[in-house]
Amino acid sequence: MTRNLFMLGLCTAGLVGFAACSDDDDSKWADVDGAVPAMALESNHLRTEQGRSITVKGVLTDNDGISTVTLSCPALYLDKTIDLVAIYGEPQKKYELDYTHKIHSDLPTQEYLLTVTVTDIGGRSVKEVVKVTMDGDFVAPVFTARPSADVTVLIKQETTLPVKFTVEDDKALASVTVKIPAFDIEETVTDFSDGRTYAYANNFSVPSETGSYDVEVKAVDAAGQEASFMATYNVQELPDWDRMWLADVETSAELNTDVFGVPMLVDHVGEYQYRARYYNSVAGTGICFIPQNTDFTPICFGPDKDNASVLGDDPDAVDRIVLDKANVYYLIDFNTSTREYTLSTYPVSEAVSPVMHMHYGQNDLDTWGSLDSGADPWWQEWFFGPFSGFGDDRPVDQSVVARMEQDRNNPNLFVIEQWNLSEGEMNFCIHNWHHDGWWNYTTWRVDNPEECNKFIYYGKYFPDNSNFTGNKDYFDFKYGDVAGFDISRWNDENYRKNYVPDGWAKPTITVPGTYRFEFDAHLERARLTRVY
């Protein structure tokens, strides 16, 4: 009897031990139907590019409960097992797969096969193969040339709306559609010669009377990504435009690929009267004037091909004003009503600038006014450049300002040849460097933060010491004909703001890359163009 009880105890202990071991085994979850899992992936073909990512998505279900999900493709350096029991403490009857994997930037452009395996708690599994290719399209089409939002069309004997634009896509265009609702016009183009670039040009006849017509354009690429714009064409008699631009480039694309400064805004000095100043660095530069800053169409003022002594306005019937002298400033006055224009030049030496006694790149900056106090002078180098802001965490060194280099032929011209810029909104003004980071003596602000047409001198005329003196001739040149202007009050910031806006440049960089920044202190103009 004792022996039987002993044996029963062993059996009981063994059963307890067996049950304890079974708690860690998958068998503790019931096997409901014994069926394989179901897998519904969102896509069996993922398109990507080197350096980007892929995301495998889908809904996985199993009545017994999913144990693991494995994604495997050795060629993509992918071998991932998602252990759902370890994550959730139990198998999942439903699991929404959403797994992202970075693609190596040096992978060959070929087809890859990624295997997704779903296994339930009973060891049953199902597999699906996902094709991965490097032909993804992630960039929408771009209009490299297009009309301005508002376009002026002059009434003529036969009036037309000249609709022109150029669109590009990094992979493939699918369609381009042009609509003019007022005339129930809708054109769609789907056949493109090279598949990636399309230049559209058409003249639509309209009544020779005052009117406004909307033109809607949409481009779609092969991946379904869209880009669009709308332009309003205003048919009218010759207006007295508030703004007019000088163009020194040949193509509409060059008018649109800059961040700012191309074309260059000129001054509206009277009714139908405009004045342009331009530094010509290379002989033979051709220029014209346009009232819309994105295209030469529909109006371009240049020497009439039939009579070069007057300005025409038809871009197909005018030439360019050729500037045949190098390293001089040109002064051009023109009237869009009478079509008269005159040219003259003046040397760089006569081109006044705001700063007179400071010498760029030399130790002219008396930091603490020690020249007047009789103390030992603390000199520092005077230079300036784009200043990106200040705060308690600013570096106390020359990196506060992106230094500009002075042109050897024109002391008023300053350049940053290679400025690496990332995508996003900028925020800067042109400012001199100071070891404390902020010194409001030589600084230029902008007329419009987003468009940045003018970089206007905002620095103080009267300094704290005699080493720094503003150029009175420059202020007379800029503001001498302004009623009520009193240069003696220029040190009063509120007074100064009547003439110069306190605006920082806030253009948006849409394409990251290397840019060239050029600033002319005499013209108070700057341009930022992409190099590569």
C-alpha positions in Angstrom: 0.0 0.0 0.0 2.8 2.3 0.9 4.5 1.5 -2.4 1.4 2.3 -4.4 1.0 5.6 -2.7 4.6 6.4 -3.4 4.1 5.6 -7.1 0.9 7.7 -7.2 2.9 10.6 -5.7 5.5 10.2 -8.4 2.8 10.2 -11.1 1.2 13.3 -9.6 4.5 15.1 -9.4 5.2 14.1 -13.0 1.9 15.4 -14.2 2.4 18.7 -12.4 5.8 19.0 -13.9 4.4 18.2 -17.3 1.7 20.8 -17.0 4.2 23.4 -15.9 6.3 22.8 -19.0 3.2 22.9 -21.2 2.4 26.5 -20.0 5.4 27.7 -22.1 4.4 25.8 -25.2 2.0 26.9 -27.9 -0.3 24.1 -27.1 -1.9 26.0 -24.3 -3.9 27.9 -26.9 -6.8 26.1 -28.5 -6.6 24.9 -32.1 -9.9 26.2 -33.4 -10.1 25.2 -37.1 -6.6 24.1 -38.1 -6.7 26.3 -41.2 -3.7 28.3 -42.5 -3.6 32.0 -41.9 -5.1 34.5 -44.3 -2.9 37.3 -45.7 -4.3 40.3 -47.6 -1.4 42.6 -48.6 -2.1 46.1 -49.9 0.3 45.6 -52.8 2.4 42.8 -54.2 4.6 45.3 -56.1 6.4 48.1 -54.2 8.2 50.8 -56.2 11.0 52.7 -54.5 14.4 54.3 -55.2 17.9 53.8 -53.7 18.1 55.7 -50.4 14.3 55.6 -49.8 12.2 53.1 -48.0 9.5 50.5 -48.6 6.5 49.8 -46.4 4.8 46.4 -46.4 1.2 46.7 -45.4 -1.6 44.3 -45.1 -4.2 42.6 -42.8 -3.4 39.2 -41.4 -6.0 36.9 -39.8 -6.2 33.5 -38.3 -8.8 31.9 -36.0 -6.2 30.0 -34.0 -4.0 33.1 -33.6 -0.9 34.4 -35.5 2.4 33.6 -33.9 5.0 35.2 -36.1 5.4 37.3 -39.3 8.7 37.0 -41.2 9.9 39.3 -44.0 12.9 38.1 -45.9 15.0 39.3 -48.8 18.7 38.9 -48.3 19.5 41.0 -51.4 17.7 44.0 -49.7 19.5 43.2 -46.4 16.1 42.3 -44.9 15.5 39.4 -42.5 12.9 40.4 -39.9 10.8 38.2 -37.7 7.9 39.9 -35.8 7.2 37.7 -32.8 3.6 38.6 -31.9 3.4 36.3 -28.8 6.5 38.0 -27.4 5.1 41.5 -28.1 1.5 41.0 -27.0 1.8 38.0 -24.7 -0.5 35.9 -26.8 -1.1 35.1 -30.5 -3.2 37.6 -32.5 -6.3 36.6 -34.4 -5.9 39.8 -36.5 -2.8 41.8 -37.1 -2.4 44.9 -39.3 1.1 44.6 -40.8 2.9 48.0 -41.3 6.6 47.5 -41.6 9.1 50.0 -43.1 12.5 49.1 -44.3 15.2 51.5 -45.6 16.7 50.7 -49.0 20.5 51.0 -49.2 21.6 53.8 -51.5 24.1 51.6 -53.3 21.8 48.8 -54.4 21.7 47.9 -58.1 18.7 48.9 -60.1 17.0 45.5 -60.6 13.9 43.5 -59.4 13.9 42.1 -55.9 11.6 39.4 -54.4 10.6 39.8 -50.8 8.9 36.9 -49.1 6.3 37.5 -46.4 5.6 34.4 -44.2 2.7 34.3 -41.7 2.7 31.5 -39.1 -0.1 30.6 -36.7 0.2 29.1 -33.2 -0.3 25.6 -34.6 2.8 26.0 -36.9 0.8 26.4 -40.1 2.0 29.1 -42.4 1.2 30.9 -45.6 3.7 32.8 -47.9 3.4 35.6 -50.4 6.0 37.2 -52.6 6.2 41.0 -53.0 8.1 42.4 -56.0 10.3 45.4 -55.2 11.6 47.6 -58.0 13.7 50.8 -58.1 11.4 52.7 -60.4 9.4 54.6 -57.8 8.2 58.2 -58.5 8.1 60.5 -55.6 8.3 63.9 -57.2 5.3 65.7 -58.8 5.7 67.5 -62.1 7.3 70.9 -62.1 6.4 73.9 -64.2 9.8 75.4 -65.2 8.1 78.2 -67.1 4.6 79.5 -66.6 2.6 82.7 -66.7 2.2 84.9 -63.7 -0.9 84.7 -61.6 -2.2 87.9 -63.3 -1.2 88.5 -66.9 -1.9 91.7 -68.8 -2.9 91.4 -72.5 -3.0 94.6 -74.5 -6.1 95.2 -76.7 -5.1 95.1 -80.3 -6.8 94.8 -83.7 -6.6 91.0 -83.2 -6.3 90.2 -79.6 -5.2 86.8 -78.4 -4.4 85.1 -75.1 -0.8 83.7 -75.6 -0.8 80.7 -73.2 2.7 79.3 -72.8 4.3 77.0 -70.2 6.9 74.2 -69.9 6.4 71.3 -67.5 8.9 68.6 -66.5 8.8 65.3 -64.6 11.7 63.4 -63.2 10.2 60.1 -64.4 7.3 60.3 -66.9 4.4 62.6 -67.7 1.0 61.1 -68.1 -1.2 64.0 -69.1 -1.4 67.8 -69.4 -4.7 69.6 -69.4 -5.5 73.2 -70.3 -8.9 74.7 -69.5 -10.4 78.1 -70.3 -13.9 78.0 -68.7 -15.1 81.2 -70.3 -14.9 79.6 -73.8 -15.6 76.0 -72.7 -12.1 75.1 -73.9 -10.5 71.9 -72.6 -7.4 70.3 -74.1 -5.7 67.2 -72.8 -2.3 66.0 -74.1 -1.1 62.5 -73.4 1.6 62.0 -76.1 5.0 63.5 -75.1 8.1 63.2 -77.3 10.6 62.3 -74.6 8.1 61.4 -71.9 9.4 63.8 -69.4 9.3 67.4 -70.8 6.5 69.2 -72.5 6.4 72.8 -73.9 2.9 74.2 -74.5 2.2 77.2 -76.7 -1.1 78.4 -78.1 -2.8 81.7 -78.9 -6.5 81.8 -78.2 -8.5 84.5 -80.0 -10.6 86.7 -77.7 -12.8 89.8 -78.3 -10.8 93.1 -78.6 -12.4 94.6 -75.6 -11.8 94.7 -71.8 -12.2 91.4 -70.1 -10.7 88.8 -67.8 -10.2 85.1 -68.5 -9.0 82.3 -66.2 -6.7 79.7 -67.6 -6.4 76.5 -65.6 -3.5 74.1 -66.2 -2.9 70.6 -64.6 -0.1 68.2 -65.2 -0.2 64.5 -64.0 2.7 62.1 -64.0 2.7 58.4 -64.4 2.4 57.8 -60.7 -0.7 60.0 -60.4 1.0 63.0 -58.8 -0.3 66.3 -59.8 0.9 69.9 -60.3 -1.4 72.8 -61.3 -1.7 76.6 -61.6 -4.3 79.1 -62.6 -3.5 82.4 -64.4 -5.9 85.3 -65.0 -5.5 87.0 -68.3 -6.6 90.6 -68.1 -7.3 92.2 -71.5 -7.1 96.0 -71.3 -5.5 99.1 -72.7 -1.9 99.9 -71.8 -1.7 100.2 -68.0 0.7 102.2 -65.9 2.3 99.2 -64.2 3.5 99.6 -60.6 6.2 97.0 -61.2 8.5 96.4 -64.1 11.5 94.0 -64.3 14.8 94.0 -66.2 15.6 90.5 -67.7 19.1 89.7 -68.6 18.5 86.0 -69.4 17.4 84.3 -72.6 14.8 81.7 -71.5 11.6 81.6 -69.5 13.0 78.7 -67.5 15.8 81.0 -66.2 13.2 83.4 -65.0 11.7 80.7 -62.8 14.5 78.6 -61.5 16.0 81.3 -59.3 15.0 81.8 -55.6 14.9 85.6 -56.1 16.4 88.4 -58.1 15.9 87.1 -61.6 14.5 89.2 -63.3 15.5 92.4 -61.4 12.9 94.9 -60.3 13.4 98.4 -61.7 12.1 101.7 -60.3 8.7 103.2 -61.3 9.6 106.9 -61.3 6.6 108.5 -63.0 3.5 107.8 -65.0 4.5 105.2 -67.6 8.1 106.1 -66.7 10.7 103.7 -65.4 14.4 103.9 -64.5 16.8 100.9 -64.4 20.4 100.8 -63.2 22.4 97.7 -64.1 26.0 96.6 -63.6 27.3 95.1 -66.8 30.2 92.7 -66.1 30.5 91.3 -69.6 30.2 93.2 -72.9 27.3 92.1 -75.1 24.7 91.4 -72.5 21.2 91.6 -73.9 18.4 93.0 -71.8 14.6 93.7 -72.1 11.8 94.8 -69.8 8.8 92.7 -68.7 5.8 93.6 -66.6 5.3 89.9 -65.6 8.3 88.3 -63.8 7.8 84.7 -64.9 7.7 84.8 -68.7 8.6 87.0 -71.7 5.0 86.5 -72.9 2.6 88.2 -73.5 4.5 91.5 -73.1 8.2 92.2 -73.6 9.6 95.7 -74.1 12.6 95.8 -76.3 13.8 97.6 -79.5 11.2 97.1 -82.2 12.7 95.0 -85.0 11.3 97.4 -87.6 12.5 100.6 -85.7 15.1 100.0 -83.1 14.9 103.6 -81.8 11.6 102.8 -80.1 10.3 100.0 -77.9 7.9 97.4 -79.1 6.0 95.1 -76.8 5.4 91.9 -78.8 8.0 89.3 -77.7 8.1 87.9 -81.2 8.7 91.3 -82.8 11.4 92.9 -80.5 15.1 92.5 -80.1 17.2 93.0 -77.0 19.0 96.2 -75.8 22.7 95.2 -76.1 25.0 96.5 -73.4 28.4 96.6 -75.2 30.6 98.1 -72.4 31.9 95.9 -69.6 32.5 96.7 -65.9 30.3 99.8 -66.0 26.9 100.8 -64.7 24.2 101.5 -67.2 21.3 103.9 -66.6 18.3 103.2 -68.7 15.2 105.5 -68.8 12.2 104.4 -70.7 8.5 105.2 -71.2 6.0 102.4 -72.0 3.5 104.9 -73.4 5.7 106.9 -75.8 8.1 103.9 -76.3 11.1 106.2 -75.9 14.2 105.0 -74.2 17.7 106.3 -73.4 21.0 104.7 -72.3 24.0 106.1 -70.5 26.9 104.7 -68.5 28.9 105.8 -65.5 32.1 104.2 -64.1 32.2 102.0 -60.9 34.2 104.8 -59.2 31.1 107.1 -59.4 28.7 104.5 -58.1 28.0 105.7 -54.5 27.3 103.2 -51.8 26.0 103.7 -48.2 29.4 103.2 -46.6 32.1 105.6 -47.4 35.0 105.4 -44.9 34.9 101.6 -44.2 37.2 99.3 -46.2 35.9 95.8 -46.7 38.2 93.2 -45.4 40.4 95.6 -43.4 40.7 96.3 -39.7 38.6 99.4 -39.8 35.9 98.5 -37.2 36.6 100.3 -33.9 34.6 98.0 -31.6 34.3 100.0 -28.5 34.8 103.6 -29.8 38.3 103.6 -28.4 39.5 106.0 -31.2 37.4 108.8 -29.6 38.0 107.9 -26.0 41.8 107.8 -26.3 42.0 104.2 -25.0 44.0 101.6 -26.8 42.0 100.7 -29.9 40.5 97.3 -30.4 40.2 97.0 -34.2 38.5 94.1 -36.0 38.0 93.3 -39.6 34.9 94.8 -41.3 32.9 92.5 -43.5 29.3 91.5 -43.9 27.0 88.8 -45.3 23.8 86.9 -44.8 23.1 87.0 -41.0 20.8 84.2 -39.9 19.6 85.5 -36.6 20.8 85.8 -33.0 20.1 84.4 -29.5 21.7 83.2 -26.3 22.9 80.1 -28.1 24.6 81.9 -31.0 28.3 81.1 -31.6 30.5 84.1 -30.6 32.7 83.8 -33.8 32.6 84.8 -37.4 30.3 81.9 -38.3 27.4 84.1 -37.3 27.7 85.8 -40.7 28.2 83.9 -44.0 31.0 86.1 -45.3 30.7 87.5 -48.8 33.7 88.1 -51.1 34.2 91.5 -52.7 34.4 91.5 -56.5 37.8 92.6 -57.8 36.4 94.8 -60.6 33.5 96.3 -58.7 33.9 97.2 -55.0 30.1 97.5 -54.7 29.6 93.8 -55.7 29.7 91.0 -53.2 29.3 87.2 -53.8 29.0 83.9 -52.1 29.9 81.5 -54.9 28.8 78.3 -53.2 26.2 78.4 -50.5 24.8 75.0 -49.5 21.1 75.4 -48.7 18.6 72.8 -47.5 14.9 72.7 -48.3 12.6 75.1 -46.3 12.1 78.8 -45.5 15.2 81.0 -44.9 15.3 83.9 -42.5 18.2 86.4 -42.9 19.3 89.9 -43.5 22.6 91.2 -44.8 24.6 92.4 -41.8 28.2 93.3 -40.7 29.9 90.9 -38.3 30.5 91.8 -34.7 32.0 89.7 -32.0 28.7 90.1 -30.0 26.8 89.0 -33.1 24.5 92.0 -33.3 25.6 95.5 -34.3 23.1 97.7 -36.1 25.5 99.8 -38.3 25.8 98.2 -41.7 22.7 96.2 -42.5 20.4 95.8 -45.4 16.7 94.7 -45.2 14.2 93.7 -47.9 11.1 95.3 -49.3 9.2 92.0 -49.5 10.3 89.0 -47.3 9.0 86.3 -49.7 10.0 87.9 -53.0 13.1 89.9 -51.9 13.1 92.4 -54.8 15.2 95.1 -53.0 17.9 94.9 -50.3 17.6 98.4 -48.9 20.3 100.0 -46.6 19.0 100.2 -43.1 22.2 101.0 -41.1 22.7 104.1 -39.1 23.9 107.3 -40.8 25.5 108.8 -37.6 27.8 106.4 -35.8 28.9 106.3 -32.2 32.5 107.1 -33.2 34.2 109.0 -36.0 35.7 105.9 -37.6 32.4 105.0 -39.1 30.6 107.6 -41.3 27.8 107.0 -43.6 27.9 108.3 -47.1 25.7 111.5 -47.3 25.9 111.4 -51.1 24.2 108.1 -51.1 21.3 109.2 -49.0 20.9 112.3 -51.2 21.1 110.0 -54.2 18.3 107.8 -52.8 16.1 110.2 -50.9 17.1 113.7 -51.8 14.1 114.3 -54.0 11.7 113.0 -51.3 9.6 115.8 -49.9 10.3 116.3 -46.2 13.4 114.1 -46.1 15.8 115.3 -43.4 19.1 113.3 -43.3 19.9 114.7 -39.8 17.1 112.6 -38.5 18.3 109.3 -40.1 19.6 108.0 -36.7 16.0 108.0 -35.5 14.8 104.4 -36.2 11.1 105.5 -36.4 12.0 108.1 -39.0 14.1 105.7 -40.9 11.3 103.2 -41.2 9.3 105.8 -43.2 11.8 105.1 -46.0 13.2 101.6 -45.4 11.1 98.6 -44.3 12.5 96.6 -41.4 12.0 93.3 -43.3 14.1 90.1 -43.2 14.5 87.9 -46.2 12.3 84.8 -45.9 12.4 83.1 -49.3 11.6 79.4 -49.6 14.2 76.9 -50.9 12.2 74.2 -52.8 15.2 72.3 -54.2 18.2 71.7 -51.8 21.6 72.2 -53.3 24.4 74.6 -53.9 23.5 78.3 -54.7 25.2 81.5 -55.7 24.3 84.6 -53.8 25.2 88.0 -55.4 24.6 91.4 -53.8 25.2 94.9 -55.2 25.4 97.5 -52.5 25.0 100.4 -55.0 22.0 98.9 -56.8 20.5 97.5 -53.6 19.7 94.4 -55.5 20.5 90.7 -54.9 19.9 87.4 -56.6 20.1 83.8 -55.4 20.4 81.2 -58.1 21.0 77.5 -58.0 24.4 76.2 -59.2 23.8 72.5 -58.8 
